[in-house]
Every structure is written in C-alpha cells, then in structure tokens.
Amino acid sequence: MNFYLRHAILISLLASQTSGAQDSVGIQGAGKGLKDYYSQYFPIGVAVGLRSLSGREASLILREFNSLTPENAMKMGPIHPEENRYYWKDADSIVDFAQRHGLKVRGHNLCWHEQTPAWLFKDGQGNLVSKEVLLRRLKDHISTVVGRYQGKVYAWDVVNEAIDDDSLKFLRNSLWFRICGDEFISKAFEFAHQADPSAELFYNDYNTERPEKRERVYRLLKQLLTAGVPVNGVGLQGHWTVNEPTEKDLKDAIERFSSLGLKVQITELDISVYPWEKQKRMKLSGEQDELSPESEKRQIEQYEMIFKVFREYKKQLTGISFWGVSDGGSWLNNYPVAGRKNYPLLFGRNLMPKKVYWKIIGF
C-alpha cells in the first residue's frame, strides 16, 4: 500500500469519528498533518472564525495546523463597533482555543481602510475629526486590543493594504491618509510596539509579487525602517490564482523584502480557479459547479510550484497561513460576487483533503 493511500485511509478513519465536538477534537487532533510535514520548515496556519472551533473543523485544525489567525474577529469594526464599547467574545474564544491547544496566534489587523467603524472618523456633528483626534483614537484602540492579548498573540498585522491599487500612485487615498497623511502608518506601529514590545509587527498587503506594486511596498517599508519605525516583517497575502504569480515573481518578492532584514510570511494563502478580479465591475469568468479537471490540474501545478519555492526559501519565510479551513467556508465564494463557487484551498466542502494536498506533503 503506497504512502498516499495509507494516509488517505487514516484521515478518512479519523474524520469519521465525529460523535461529539470534544471527543472529535481529541481523536482527530492526534493525526499527522501539514504542520508535521513542514515542522522543519515553518509554522502552517489557518484563518478561522468562531464556527471553526468545534466539531470536525476543530479536529481538522488541530491535526493540520499550529497557528491561527482570526479571519474577522479582531478587525476594528467587529471588535470595536462603538467608541466606548468593545466586543471581545469571538476574539477571546479564538485566543482561548489556541492557548488550550498550544497554537500560535497572528493578530489581524489593527489599522485598515475597510471594516472600520464609521464613528472613528467623525465627531458628534458628523464632521471629519482632526488628525490629533484620529491618532488618539487609533492609539486607544491599539493599546486596548494589543494590551488585552499581550503574550498570547505573537504577531500582528499592524497596517493592512495602505498601498494604492493604481500603479501610478503611492499610498491609498483612504480616510486615514486624507486626515493624517502618511503619519498614521508609523504611529500605528509605534502604538503597537508600546502596547506589546515583544510582539512581531507586520505590514500586510496583496499583489506584492507584481513588480510594480512590490517596489511601492518596498519603498514604504524602507522609509519606515530608515525612520526607525518598529516594523519587524512583511506579510505577502497570497491571494493568488492558477495564473499568477510566476515562480520568478514570487522568488523576486521574497528576496526583495528579506533584503531589508524583515521577516517574511505568507499570510492569507488561497489559489482561486478564476482570474484575480479586484475590481468588482470587471467581467466575471464562468462559474464552475464542480472543480473541473483542467482547473484542478492547473491549481495543483500552481500549489506545487509555490510550496517548492517556500521550501527553498525556508530561511526567509517564518510562517505560511491559509485563508480559510476549506473550500466551503472560503471568502472567495462571495467575492467578487455572492454565490459563485470557488475551490481555492486544500480541503473540500466535505473537509476531506483534495488531490493537491497529497502533492504538497509528498515532497
């Protein structure tokens, strides 16, 4: 019986033990998973929500991964919906689950132009606040959130996606930028460092492998480092497709950012079977009711290539995190339009490993 067949039978047997959430976690969590095959390379993480912390998903997580990222629970809107009110339940539950089971936690995120509560930018009359007020609110938020999880969250995505999508521009024209200029970026890192001096602090962005955006992200990071801002790493989100990145672009990005002395992590990995469609008004490619053989083949080849590169750059990469547990729960089923099925992860809707899984662990 070959390796792949033996392992498939083992996982199938483990997956069938689902009579209760706690028993299931105990049984399935004992199996060998991604984290074990890559134990000599880097931690393997996954983005989760509250629903993932029980039953078969929890069992799969404990078997396969050794790091968690709250997919939404720590973003500013969900965790701080009103100026004087925080909502801790979901984030606390994820951190507590990680603590109980010996998993690392990446905090995501502290400052972003999306999922930000409207109150943050407005005064009592509905007018935009001053830079001083906004920076004070940012400090209060970061101090409170980072302080609450000090010693439990080893790394934070401090600033998320500050670079503009337009290749002719530099920083995104967000309300953060319009009110504070570029100062909000350095201040966010300073506030986070003050709240937890031991935490690793990351700048996180997408399309960082495309040469023109790579260079703008590099420019920002170099400016911050030159100014003495406490940036420790860069997160390459890894929302990729069967078409990109190329091997060369991926290698060039890792080398370029690590040349700054920064830790490099792949923070939100998934590989869409459709082209990258950041602008929602773009014409959509046809939906696949089931993963087609051609798309499956291309996705397997892409995953094989990027994990080969990851292993080659194990000294530069300090973590790989998938953005979601399985295809059924992926954000890409609702982006750029709701209801279109996508198949971007290693586990199918039945939580069983897909063919691509065996290729990634069979090196």
C-alpha positions in Angstrom: 0.0 0.0 0.0 1.6 3.3 -1.0 2.1 6.4 1.2 -0.8 8.4 -0.3 -3.3 5.6 0.0 -2.3 4.8 3.6 -2.6 8.4 4.6 -5.9 8.8 2.9 -7.3 5.8 4.8 -6.0 7.2 8.1 -7.6 10.6 7.5 -10.9 9.0 6.4 -11.0 7.0 9.6 -10.2 10.0 11.7 -12.8 12.1 10.0 -15.5 9.6 10.8 -15.0 10.0 14.5 -17.4 12.9 15.0 -19.8 11.8 17.7 -19.1 14.9 19.8 -17.1 18.1 19.4 -14.7 17.5 22.3 -14.2 13.7 21.5 -13.7 14.6 17.9 -11.1 17.1 18.7 -9.2 14.7 20.8 -9.2 11.9 18.3 -8.6 13.8 15.0 -6.1 16.2 16.6 -3.7 13.3 17.1 -3.2 12.6 13.4 -0.2 13.8 11.3 -0.9 16.9 9.3 0.6 19.8 7.3 2.3 21.2 10.4 4.2 17.9 10.9 5.3 17.5 7.3 6.6 21.1 7.5 7.9 21.1 11.0 11.5 21.6 9.8 10.5 24.5 7.6 7.9 26.9 9.1 4.6 27.0 11.0 1.5 26.3 9.0 -1.5 28.4 10.0 -5.1 29.0 9.1 -7.7 31.8 9.3 -10.7 30.9 11.5 -14.0 32.2 12.8 -15.9 31.1 15.9 -17.7 28.4 13.9 -14.4 26.6 13.3 -13.7 25.9 16.9 -15.9 22.8 17.4 -16.7 19.5 15.7 -15.0 18.3 12.5 -13.4 21.7 11.6 -11.7 21.9 15.0 -10.5 18.4 14.6 -9.1 19.2 11.2 -7.4 22.4 12.5 -5.7 20.6 15.4 -4.5 17.8 13.0 -3.2 20.1 10.3 -2.2 23.5 11.7 -0.2 25.1 14.5 -1.1 28.7 14.1 -4.4 30.6 14.0 -5.4 33.9 12.5 -8.9 35.4 13.4 -10.3 35.9 10.0 -12.6 38.8 11.1 -12.9 38.8 14.8 -10.0 41.2 15.5 -10.7 43.7 12.8 -11.6 47.1 14.0 -15.3 47.1 13.0 -16.2 43.8 14.7 -14.1 44.2 17.8 -14.7 48.0 18.4 -18.1 48.8 16.9 -18.7 51.9 19.1 -16.2 54.3 20.7 -16.8 53.2 24.2 -17.7 49.6 23.5 -15.6 46.6 22.6 -16.9 43.2 21.5 -14.5 40.6 22.8 -16.4 37.3 22.7 -15.3 35.9 19.3 -11.6 37.1 19.5 -11.4 35.8 23.1 -12.8 32.4 22.1 -10.2 32.0 19.3 -7.3 33.0 21.5 -8.5 30.8 24.3 -8.8 27.8 21.9 -5.3 28.4 20.8 -4.0 28.7 24.3 -5.7 25.4 25.3 -4.2 23.5 22.4 -0.7 25.1 22.1 -1.3 27.0 18.9 0.3 30.3 18.0 -1.9 33.3 17.1 -1.4 36.0 14.5 -3.5 39.1 15.2 -5.3 40.6 12.2 -5.5 43.6 11.9 -5.1 46.9 13.7 -5.4 49.5 11.0 -7.2 49.1 7.7 -9.3 51.2 5.3 -12.1 48.6 5.3 -14.2 47.1 8.1 -13.5 50.2 10.0 -16.4 51.6 12.1 -17.8 54.9 10.8 -17.6 56.6 14.3 -13.8 56.5 14.2 -13.6 59.3 11.6 -16.5 61.5 12.7 -17.2 63.9 15.5 -20.6 64.4 17.2 -21.9 66.6 14.4 -20.9 64.1 11.7 -17.8 66.1 10.5 -14.4 64.5 10.0 -12.2 64.7 13.0 -8.8 66.3 13.2 -5.6 64.4 12.8 -4.9 64.7 16.5 -8.3 63.2 17.4 -8.0 60.3 14.9 -4.4 59.4 16.1 -5.6 59.5 19.7 -8.5 57.1 18.8 -6.1 54.9 17.0 -3.7 54.8 20.0 -6.6 54.0 22.3 -7.8 51.2 20.1 -4.3 49.6 19.6 -3.3 49.9 23.2 -6.6 48.3 24.3 -6.6 45.4 21.8 -2.9 44.6 21.8 -2.7 45.0 25.6 -5.5 42.6 26.1 -3.7 39.8 24.2 -0.1 40.6 25.2 1.8 37.4 25.5 -0.9 35.4 23.7 -0.6 36.9 20.2 2.9 36.6 18.9 2.5 38.7 15.7 0.2 41.5 14.5 -0.7 42.7 11.0 -0.5 46.3 12.2 -1.3 48.2 9.0 -3.1 46.5 6.1 -3.2 47.4 2.4 -2.0 51.0 2.6 -0.6 51.0 -0.9 -2.9 52.2 -3.7 -4.1 49.8 -6.4 -3.2 52.4 -9.1 0.4 51.8 -10.1 0.9 55.5 -10.7 0.1 56.3 -7.1 1.8 55.5 -3.9 -0.4 55.4 -0.8 -4.1 54.6 -0.9 -6.3 57.8 -0.6 -8.2 56.4 2.4 -9.7 58.5 5.2 -6.7 57.5 7.3 -4.5 59.2 4.7 -6.7 62.1 4.0 -6.9 63.1 7.7 -3.4 62.1 8.9 -1.2 61.9 5.8 1.3 59.0 6.0 1.8 59.6 9.7 -0.9 57.1 10.7 1.3 54.2 9.4 4.3 55.0 11.6 2.1 55.8 14.6 0.2 52.5 14.3 3.5 50.6 14.6 4.7 52.8 17.4 1.5 52.3 19.4 1.6 48.5 18.8 5.2 48.3 20.0 4.4 50.3 23.1 1.5 48.0 23.9 3.5 44.8 23.5 7.3 45.2 22.9 7.7 41.5 22.4 5.2 41.2 19.5 6.3 40.9 15.9 4.8 43.7 13.9 3.9 43.2 10.2 2.9 45.4 7.3 0.4 43.2 5.2 -0.6 43.6 1.6 -1.8 41.8 -1.6 -0.3 41.6 -5.1 3.1 42.1 -3.6 4.6 39.8 -6.2 3.7 42.1 -9.1 6.9 44.0 -9.8 5.3 47.5 -9.8 3.5 47.0 -6.5 6.4 45.1 -5.0 8.5 48.2 -5.5 6.0 50.5 -3.9 5.6 48.3 -0.9 9.4 48.1 -0.7 9.6 51.9 -0.8 7.2 52.2 2.1 9.0 49.6 4.2 12.4 51.2 3.6 11.1 54.6 4.5 9.7 53.2 7.8 12.8 51.4 8.7 15.0 54.4 7.9 12.9 56.5 10.2 13.3 53.9 13.0 9.7 52.7 13.0 9.4 49.3 14.7 8.5 47.2 11.7 9.6 43.5 12.0 8.1 41.9 9.0 6.0 42.0 5.8 3.0 39.8 5.1 2.5 38.7 1.5 -1.2 37.9 1.5 -1.0 35.2 -1.2 -4.5 35.7 -2.7 -3.3 34.1 -5.9 -4.7 32.3 -8.9 -3.9 29.4 -11.2 -2.4 32.1 -13.4 -0.1 34.0 -11.0 2.3 34.6 -9.5 5.1 33.2 -11.7 7.9 31.4 -10.0 10.3 34.2 -10.8 8.0 36.9 -9.4 7.5 35.0 -6.2 11.2 34.5 -5.7 12.0 38.1 -6.5 9.4 39.3 -3.9 10.8 37.1 -1.1 14.3 38.1 -1.9 13.5 41.8 -2.2 11.7 42.1 1.1 14.0 39.9 3.1 16.9 42.1 1.9 15.6 44.7 4.2 16.2 42.4 7.2 12.5 41.8 7.6 10.7 38.5 8.4 8.6 37.4 5.5 5.3 35.5 5.9 2.6 34.3 3.5 -0.4 35.4 5.5 -3.6 34.7 3.6 -2.9 31.9 1.1 -5.5 30.6 -1.3 -5.4 29.9 -5.0 -8.5 30.8 -6.9 -9.5 28.8 -10.0 -10.6 32.1 -11.6 -8.6 35.2 -12.6 -7.9 37.8 -10.0 -10.8 40.3 -10.0 -10.1 43.1 -7.5 -12.5 45.4 -9.3 -16.0 44.1 -9.0 -17.2 45.7 -12.2 -14.8 43.5 -14.3 -16.4 40.9 -16.4 -16.6 37.6 -14.5 -15.4 34.3 -15.8 -17.8 31.4 -15.9 -18.8 29.6 -12.7 -17.8 26.0 -12.1 -20.4 24.0 -10.3 -17.7 21.4 -9.6 -14.0 21.8 -9.9 -13.2 21.0 -13.5 -10.3 18.6 -14.3 -8.4 21.4 -16.1 -8.8 23.8 -13.2 -7.8 21.1 -10.8 -4.7 20.3 -12.8 -3.6 24.0 -13.1 -4.3 24.6 -9.4 -2.2 21.5 -8.4 0.7 22.7 -10.6 0.5 26.2 -9.0 0.4 24.9 -5.4 3.3 22.6 -6.2 5.4 25.4 -7.6 4.7 27.8 -4.7 5.4 25.3 -2.0 8.6 24.3 -3.8 9.6 27.9 -3.6 8.5 28.2 0.0 10.8 25.2 0.9 13.6 26.7 -1.0 13.3 30.0 1.0 12.7 28.4 4.4 15.3 30.6 6.0 13.5 33.7 4.9 9.9 32.6 5.5 8.8 32.4 9.1 5.2 31.3 8.5 2.6 30.2 6.0 -1.1 30.8 6.7 -4.1 29.6 4.6 -7.1 32.0 4.4 -9.8 29.6 5.5 -10.2 25.9 6.5 -12.0 24.5 3.5 -13.5 25.5 0.1 -16.9 25.7 1.6 -16.0 28.4 4.0 -13.7 30.5 1.7 -14.4 34.2 1.3 -13.9 33.7 -2.4 -17.3 32.0 -2.7 -18.7 35.5 -2.1 -16.1 37.6 -3.9 -16.3 39.5 -6.2 -20.0 38.5 -6.3 -22.0 36.4 -3.8 -22.8 32.8 -4.6 -20.1 31.8 -7.1 -18.4 28.6 -6.0 -14.6 28.7 -5.8 -12.2 25.9 -4.8 -9.1 27.7 -3.5 -8.0 25.6 -0.5 -6.6 22.2 0.3 -9.7 20.8 1.8 -13.0 20.3 0.0 -16.5 21.1 1.2 -16.6 17.7 2.9 -13.5 18.7 4.9 -11.5 15.9 3.2 -8.1 16.6 1.6 -8.1 17.2 -2.1 -5.6 15.8 -4.6 -3.5 18.9 -4.2 -3.0 18.2 -0.5 -1.1 15.0 -1.3 1.2 16.8 -3.7 2.1 19.4 -1.1 3.1 16.9 1.6 4.6 14.4 -0.8 7.9 16.2 -1.4 
